[in-house]
Amino acid sequence: MAALDRYRVNQNNHRPIAIAMMLLQSTVVLAVLTSWATGFVPVPQKNVVTKTRTEGMTSFVRLGRLIPKTSYGHLAARGEDDEEEDDIDLSDQDWRAFRAKLVMTEPTTSENSASSTEPSSTSTTLQDEDDLDGIGSVFASPTSGVSVEDDLITGGTGMEGSTSFLTPLDPSQWAYDSGNVIEQGAVILGGVEQEFGFGLRQQYFHKAAILVLDHDDSTFTKGIILNRPSDRMLADDVNEVLWRVWCGGDVQGIDSPNPEIVCLHSLNLPLKGEDATQASVQVMKDIQWTTFDNAKDLVKMGVAKPTDFWVFCGYAGWGPGQLMGELDRKSWYMVATDSQTLLKELARQSSSADPRDAGLDTWELLMNMIGRGETVEECSGDFDDLMLKEWAREHLLSIEAGGGAMRGQQDAALEEGDSMKTQTSVPIDRLLKRVSAAVKANDVTVGSLVRASSAERSPFLLQKQEFHKSLVLIISDDENLTVGCMLNRPASKGLTLEQIDKKTLVKKTLTMPLRFGGEYAVKGKENLLWLHCNPNLKEANVGSEVGVASKENIWKCTQEDALGAVSNGLATPSDFLVVSGVCVWTKGEGGTARGIQGEVQKGSFEVIDSDSVPSVWDCLLTQEVVTPLNLLKTIRTGNQAWEVGGTSNYQGDPPQDNSSKEAQDMTVLDGIGEGYDEEDDSLVFKSDKKISSLCDDALQTWVATFLLGSPGLGA
């Protein structure tokens, strides 16, 4: 009884439920796998839960006398003489469904059972430390006047007839929030309550629905993302057919040269006297997984079709305790649900889902089913949603359909100079652009000033957002790598200097913006790089030119040189830029790793004409230390300098910023309604958000998060 005491609740009428769940979980026996069918590669059975293993058995073990009627009469109305019904056969049922039934029907037992007692008006609570099954919250706060089952079906709104869910629910479908219970067959939903989400990094995890394939507290948790379908196809050398693939996770994922492939299915067909399940591992009732080789063999034998499988490339993994820690930080929600809900969603996505939708509706369905409908409404269409859609377009939608999937292979074909691959896989317009960029790339040397691409869809939207509309000075270039530093990213810290007026002897304290130059530091070099572009300082030989000598070029100097020039009246502190950190581009034989020259050739950067450098410099000098109050102004000033760099032979004052935040956020349509154009490539899919505006939002979010340390100030 000591173990049972851990399930103690404040009301006795809930104690039988907890006992039944514990007995059920400790007694359930999964199918015993027999010898493998000829021709199949054995699937690893690590961590497959089996309480007993009997060689040669092919059926489920019968569960007898699990719930004596004398103690649990309120769970089923049975007569005094129904002795045969004491044995409950769950051999062909999902034990999670039985547990869910207990969870969802207990608050309404007074309506369903003649032998139940009147429910107490006292609220039932379960101590957190005793909540081993993670369902204490269900008992703790039932919706007043609404059954838990009704609450789940209506998406937690407590309203009958709600249509907030996206898939019509069969009466047998169920789902509930299982707290922190991690187990095989559970679903992990991407959380949206953490301060720093997945908008800037790992967008594929945002609002993901991940099926747990394997879990061991002491070793590893493995799952596959269920709601990231693509239109990409996988070749089958056995059957000479194509299989549609899904993104299952970032480990050996869909863009990996050697992806790990998991095939989900619900087959239970005769196969030479055995079951198709002999070649698979059961995840939950009606859902199993097998290898791609086994799936191909099943198709070859004629007992299955490629469309009977969902093929996932890659998986998500967590080390010991890692997932639990992320649950505590509200990065995820743990959900228990039935197999039919998942299978119906997989089937729907296979038949009609556009990869650019990124499976958001599947996440919304499950969130509504567990009573988190308000959360769904609050974060629908936010920055992270838009970034996820752009990730899906780039990685899940083929180039032929207007996406960016497989673009890396095109780039490799261009770099390798394979004429046959180039002619068959790369559009002519891209080829011409690359030829033109290759010529300009040869002009990039030490001392060159480059700016990030002016393309409407920035190459830095989904990663390295700090480079969006950046200005980079190349300070070193050799056969191994290129080193540069960004100039228009002031940090939240400044460099404080004291200046003494020689005439009045009055001390002045000045704060110069300290600029983020990149994420790397050069070993053995000074931490800070001082730069100037002042003709008087150049004439006085304060410092030295960066690269080839030119009157327009930027010069570098030491801190001592700069302070000496200020003391001698040759300059003021505002004539200098102080940069901390550098950015690096590696070089290698072949491929796209060709330093900054390769980045220019790809179109990620553009070379600034030397005549525009002085005007760019003047614009940079107006930037200040970034603060929460001047965040938007500081970013806009940096963007103005970037714009000036794109104007050849620019003359006159830097362009004035007459736009407000509201003006920048103006959209091309009044609302998202039915007016958006799904084929307008300048907009995020099924939204009225312009891509160019989203790129600017991503930069703002990066600066707010990494330079200010305030993610809440992001877009």
Disulfide bonds with the S-S distance in Angstrom:
none
